[in-house]
Amino acid sequence: MDVTVVAVFAVVYLGMILGKIPGLALDRTGIALLGAIFLLAIGKIEPEEAWRSIDVPTIALLLGLMVLSAQFRLGGFYAYLTRRLGAMAVSPGVFLALLIGCAGLLSALLANDIVCLAMTPVLVEACASRKLDPVPFLLALACAANVGSAATLIGNPQNMLIGQKLGLSFSGYIADAGVPVILGLASVWYVINAQARGKWVKETVAPTVETAPFDTWETGKGFVVLSILVGFFLFSRFPRDVLALVAAGWLLSSRRMASRKILGLVDWQLLVLFSGLFIVNHVLAASGNLDRIMTVVRSAGIDIDAPEWFFGLTVLLSNLVSNVPATMLLLPVAIHPMDGPILALASTLAGNLLIVGSIANIIVVEQARRLDIRITWKDHARIGLPVTFITLMFTAAWLWLRASI
């Protein structure tokens, strides 16, 4: 066993758990990049091999879809939609249902992190104008974005990776994920509505939120490109990464919206995180250490080839190291026909358990904090625990039924 490689791997994934390295101003992206650089520096991998270990199709798909999401944000669509929802003369329970439905649908087709980033401050503004406590609605936004993003292979980064690496059918995956996601969104509404009923009202100061003005042309162009892209995903065999890049190129070829602005909204940190983890995981596998680790796991009585064990391991690792690193760890052992849907659904839905379980949760909590809205771990756990349990039970039952047919 190569002790150095295992040590670097352990430090990197400990950093994924903690979100930092004590004494250093490094976040998860910096930790993954530093681990890759260290392995290069000590000769455990050559630069050419490091570049080859990065899954370019996955990075390309992520980049293309991030450009598409940026188009909607710069066109003011997210803010416009949230304000329209907030202005509707409906009860708090109906407002909650509409918010969950919209957030879930948008997250299935666009990056869920961008949806949360764009909608959170405007949602706080809308709740203040309606004299509603913003916390239940903010938690609904985070939970619905996570659940909704599980519906497709483009809803979140880990699903994009799973779809690319395992060659999953876009329409076939929707058939696997559709029912659990719909039931999951209904569960989000039920849990939050049951806990907040009779406690909706709260006076808060409406923040001043500056957003891009709604641009009908740019938003319409975004929907045209998105519709065509999803159509190709569903009914063609063209590589999804190439299609996403073509869509991004189309949007960048604009006479009104500067490419600098669009590319400025791309999450380059996430792309670097992916690249760093690709290199670290490749070195672990190439050194033979991954096989040794899996042998130890199996000797402990854990049959990771069995779907039920794989499901449980996915949920556990997703809450330990976050869902993207967990997905990268488990992909090499995903050999059962149901492992793709299991990994995509379980890793995404498990993200609702803890605040740090998904980037979407962190974005909502941090954005709210900047607007003087405090969401504690306890606040999140009251919603996250039952939502995660219910959605995972629905998913397990549905996938078992699908496998039995």
C-alpha positions in Angstrom: 0.0 0.0 0.0 1.3 3.5 -1.0 1.1 5.2 2.4 1.8 8.7 0.9 -1.0 8.5 -1.6 -3.5 7.2 1.1 -2.4 10.0 3.4 -3.0 12.7 0.8 -6.3 11.1 -0.1 -7.3 11.0 3.6 -6.3 14.7 4.2 -8.3 15.8 1.1 -11.4 14.0 2.1 -11.1 15.0 5.7 -11.1 18.5 4.3 -14.3 17.7 2.4 -15.9 16.7 5.7 -14.6 19.8 7.7 -14.9 22.2 4.8 -11.5 23.6 5.7 -8.0 22.7 7.1 -7.4 24.2 10.6 -4.9 27.0 10.5 -5.3 27.6 6.7 -7.7 29.8 4.8 -8.6 26.9 2.4 -12.1 25.9 1.4 -13.0 22.6 -0.2 -11.9 23.7 -3.6 -8.6 24.9 -2.3 -8.1 21.6 -0.5 -8.8 19.5 -3.6 -6.5 21.6 -5.7 -3.7 21.5 -3.2 -4.0 17.7 -2.9 -3.6 17.4 -6.7 -0.7 19.8 -6.7 1.1 17.9 -4.0 0.7 14.6 -5.8 2.2 16.2 -8.9 5.1 17.7 -6.9 6.1 14.4 -5.4 6.0 12.6 -8.7 3.0 10.4 -7.9 1.4 11.5 -11.2 2.9 13.1 -14.3 1.3 16.4 -15.7 0.1 14.7 -18.9 -1.6 11.9 -16.9 -3.1 14.4 -14.5 -4.8 16.2 -17.4 -6.0 12.9 -18.9 -7.5 11.9 -15.5 -9.9 15.0 -15.6 -13.2 13.9 -17.2 -13.4 16.6 -19.9 -17.0 15.7 -21.0 -18.3 16.2 -17.5 -16.5 19.5 -17.1 -17.8 20.6 -20.5 -21.3 19.7 -19.6 -21.1 21.6 -16.4 -19.6 24.7 -18.1 -22.3 24.7 -20.8 -25.2 24.4 -18.4 -23.7 27.1 -16.1 -23.7 29.5 -19.0 -27.3 28.7 -19.7 -28.2 29.4 -16.0 -26.3 32.6 -16.1 -28.4 33.7 -19.1 -31.6 33.5 -17.0 -30.0 35.2 -14.1 -28.7 38.2 -16.2 -32.1 38.3 -17.9 -33.7 38.9 -14.5 -35.9 35.9 -14.8 -35.4 34.4 -11.3 -36.0 37.7 -9.5 -39.1 38.5 -11.7 -40.6 35.0 -11.0 -40.0 35.3 -7.3 -41.5 38.7 -7.1 -44.6 37.6 -9.1 -45.1 34.7 -6.7 -44.8 37.0 -3.7 -47.3 39.4 -5.1 -50.0 36.8 -5.7 -53.1 37.1 -3.4 -53.0 33.6 -2.0 -52.7 32.0 1.4 -49.3 31.3 2.9 -49.8 27.6 2.3 -50.6 28.1 -1.4 -47.6 30.5 -1.7 -45.4 27.8 -0.2 -46.7 25.2 -2.6 -46.1 27.5 -5.6 -42.6 28.3 -4.4 -41.8 24.6 -4.0 -43.2 23.7 -7.4 -41.3 26.5 -9.2 -38.0 25.9 -7.4 -38.2 22.2 -8.0 -39.0 22.6 -11.7 -36.3 25.1 -12.3 -33.7 23.1 -10.4 -34.5 20.0 -12.6 -33.5 21.9 -15.7 -31.0 24.5 -14.5 -28.3 24.3 -11.8 -30.0 24.2 -8.4 -27.2 26.3 -6.8 -27.9 29.1 -9.2 -31.6 28.9 -8.6 -31.0 29.3 -4.8 -28.4 32.0 -5.3 -30.7 34.1 -7.4 -34.0 33.5 -5.6 -33.0 33.8 -1.9 -32.6 37.6 -1.5 -35.8 38.3 -3.5 -37.7 35.7 -1.5 -36.7 37.5 1.7 -37.9 40.7 0.2 -41.2 39.1 -0.8 -41.8 37.6 2.6 -41.1 41.0 4.3 -43.7 42.7 2.1 -46.3 40.0 2.9 -45.4 40.1 6.7 -44.4 36.5 6.6 -41.7 34.7 8.5 -39.1 34.1 5.8 -37.4 31.1 7.5 -40.0 28.4 6.5 -40.0 29.7 2.9 -36.2 29.8 2.7 -35.9 26.2 4.0 -38.6 25.3 1.4 -36.5 26.8 -1.3 -33.4 24.9 -0.3 -35.2 21.5 0.1 -37.2 21.9 -3.1 -34.1 22.8 -5.1 -32.3 19.7 -3.8 -35.3 17.4 -4.4 -36.2 18.9 -7.8 -32.6 18.7 -9.1 -32.7 14.9 -8.6 -35.3 14.7 -11.4 -32.9 14.9 -14.3 -29.3 14.2 -15.2 -28.6 18.0 -15.5 -30.2 19.2 -12.3 -27.0 19.2 -10.2 -23.3 18.5 -10.6 -23.3 15.0 -9.2 -26.1 13.9 -11.5 -24.2 15.3 -14.5 -21.1 13.4 -13.5 -23.1 10.1 -13.0 -24.9 10.5 -16.3 -21.7 11.1 -18.2 -19.6 8.4 -16.5 -22.2 5.6 -16.5 -23.7 6.6 -19.9 -27.3 6.8 -18.5 -30.2 7.5 -20.8 -31.7 10.9 -20.1 -35.3 9.8 -20.6 -34.7 6.5 -18.8 -33.4 8.2 -15.7 -36.4 10.5 -15.6 -38.6 7.4 -15.5 -36.6 6.2 -12.5 -36.5 9.6 -10.7 -39.9 11.2 -11.6 -42.1 9.5 -9.1 -39.8 9.9 -6.0 -39.2 13.6 -6.9 -42.9 14.4 -7.3 -43.6 12.7 -4.0 -40.6 14.3 -2.5 -41.7 17.8 -3.4 -45.1 17.1 -1.9 -43.4 15.9 1.3 -41.4 19.1 1.5 -44.7 21.1 1.4 -46.4 18.8 3.9 -43.6 18.9 6.5 -43.1 22.7 6.3 -46.8 23.5 6.2 -47.5 21.2 9.2 -44.8 22.9 11.3 -45.5 26.5 10.2 -49.3 26.4 10.2 -50.6 29.2 12.5 -47.1 30.7 12.8 -46.7 32.3 9.4 -46.8 35.9 10.4 -43.7 37.8 11.4 -42.7 41.5 10.9 -39.3 41.9 9.3 -37.6 44.8 7.6 -37.7 44.5 3.8 -34.1 44.5 2.5 -33.0 46.5 -0.5 -32.3 43.9 -3.2 -30.7 45.0 -6.4 -31.4 42.6 -9.3 -31.0 42.7 -13.1 -34.2 44.1 -14.7 -36.4 41.6 -16.4 -35.5 41.3 -20.0 -38.2 39.5 -22.1 -35.9 39.0 -25.1 -32.9 37.5 -23.1 -35.2 35.3 -21.0 -37.1 34.2 -24.1 -33.9 33.3 -25.8 -32.8 31.3 -22.8 -36.0 29.3 -22.9 -35.7 28.6 -26.6 -32.2 27.3 -26.1 -33.2 25.3 -23.1 -36.1 23.7 -24.9 -34.1 22.8 -27.9 -31.3 21.4 -25.6 -33.6 19.3 -23.6 -35.3 18.0 -26.7 -31.9 16.8 -28.0 -31.1 15.3 -24.7 -34.4 13.3 -24.8 -34.6 12.3 -28.4 -31.1 12.2 -29.8 -27.8 10.4 -29.2 -25.5 13.4 -29.6 -23.1 13.7 -26.7 -24.6 15.9 -24.0 -21.4 17.7 -23.3 -21.1 18.8 -26.9 -24.8 19.9 -27.1 -24.3 21.9 -23.9 -21.3 23.7 -25.3 -23.1 24.5 -28.5 -25.9 26.0 -26.5 -23.4 28.0 -24.5 -21.7 29.2 -27.7 -25.1 30.3 -29.1 -25.8 32.3 -25.9 -22.4 33.9 -25.8 -22.8 35.1 -29.4 -25.0 37.9 -28.3 -25.2 41.5 -29.4 -26.7 42.8 -26.2 -25.2 40.7 -23.3 -21.4 40.8 -22.8 -19.7 37.4 -22.6 -17.7 38.8 -19.7 -20.8 39.1 -17.7 -22.1 35.7 -18.6 -18.8 34.0 -17.9 -18.4 35.9 -14.6 -21.4 34.0 -13.3 -19.9 30.6 -14.1 -18.9 28.7 -10.9 -15.2 28.2 -11.7 -14.7 27.1 -8.1 -16.8 24.1 -8.7 -15.0 23.2 -11.9 -11.6 23.4 -10.1 -13.0 21.3 -7.3 -14.1 18.6 -9.8 -10.7 18.7 -11.5 -8.7 18.4 -8.2 -10.8 15.4 -7.0 -10.5 13.7 -10.4 -6.7 13.8 -10.1 -6.7 12.7 -6.4 -9.1 9.8 -7.0 -7.2 8.7 -10.2 -3.9 8.5 -8.3 -5.6 6.4 -5.5 -7.1 4.0 -8.1 -3.9 3.8 -10.2 -1.8 3.0 -7.2 -4.1 0.0 -6.3 -5.1 1.5 -3.0 -8.7 1.9 -4.0 -9.0 -1.9 -4.6 -7.4 -2.6 -1.2 -9.8 -0.2 0.5 -12.8 -1.9 -1.1 -11.4 -5.3 -0.1 -11.3 -4.1 3.5 -14.9 -2.8 3.2 -16.1 -6.1 1.9 -14.2 -8.1 4.6 -16.2 -6.1 7.1 -19.4 -7.7 5.8 -20.5 -4.7 3.6 -21.6 -6.0 0.2 -21.2 -2.8 -1.8 -22.3 -4.7 -4.9 -25.8 -5.2 -3.4 -28.1 -2.2 -4.2 -29.4 -1.9 -0.6 -25.8 -1.6 0.8 -24.9 0.8 -2.0 -27.9 2.9 -1.2 -27.0 3.2 2.5 -23.4 3.9 1.8 -24.3 6.6 -0.6 -26.5 8.3 2.0 -23.8 8.0 4.7 -20.9 9.3 2.5 -23.0 12.1 1.1 -23.5 13.5 4.6 -19.9 12.9 5.6 -18.0 14.5 2.7 -20.9 16.2 0.7 -22.6 14.7 -2.3 -20.1 15.5 -5.1 -17.0 14.0 -3.4 -19.2 11.0 -2.3 -20.3 10.5 -5.9 -16.7 10.5 -7.1 -15.7 7.9 -4.5 -18.5 5.5 -5.3 -18.6 5.7 -9.1 -15.8 3.2 -9.6 -17.8 0.5 -7.8 -21.2 1.4 -9.4 -21.6 -1.9 -11.4 -25.3 -2.9 -10.7 -27.8 -1.7 -13.3 -29.6 0.3 -10.6 -26.5 1.8 -9.1 -26.7 4.9 -11.4 -30.2 5.9 -10.3 -29.4 5.0 -6.7 -26.3 7.1 -6.6 -28.0 10.1 -8.3 -31.2 10.1 -6.2 -29.7 9.0 -2.8 -26.7 11.4 -2.9 -29.0 14.4 -3.9 -31.8 13.7 -1.5 -29.4 13.0 1.4 -28.2 16.6 1.0 -31.3 17.9 2.8 -30.3 16.2 6.1 -27.7 18.8 7.2 -26.9 22.3 6.2 -23.5 21.3 5.0 -25.1 18.3 3.0 -25.4 20.4 -0.2 -24.1 23.7 -1.6 -27.7 24.8 -2.1 -28.4 24.7 1.6 -25.2 26.6 2.4 -26.1 29.3 -0.3 -29.5 29.9 1.2 -28.3 30.0 4.8 -25.4 32.4 4.0 -27.5 34.6 1.7 -30.1 34.9 4.4 -27.5 35.7 7.1 -26.3 38.6 5.0 -29.9 40.0 5.1 -30.1 39.5 8.9 -32.2 36.4 8.7 -30.7 33.7 10.9 -31.3 30.0 10.1 -29.8 27.8 12.8 -28.8 24.1 12.5 -31.8 23.4 14.7 -34.2 25.3 12.4 -32.8 23.3 9.4 -32.9 19.9 11.2 -36.6 20.3 12.1 -37.3 20.3 8.4 -34.3 18.5 6.9 -34.6 15.4 9.1 -38.2 14.4 8.2 -37.9 15.5 4.6 -34.7 13.4 4.1 -36.2 10.4 5.8 -39.5 10.5 3.8 -37.9 11.2 0.5 -35.4 8.5 0.9 -38.1 6.0 1.9 -40.1 6.9 -1.2 -37.0 6.5 -3.4 -36.0 3.1 -1.9 -39.5 1.8 -2.4 -39.8 3.1 -5.9 -36.4 1.8 -7.1 -37.1 -1.6 -5.5 -40.4 -1.7 -7.4 -38.7 -0.7 -10.6 -36.1 -3.4 -10.2 -38.7 -6.0 -9.4 -40.8 -5.4 -12.5 
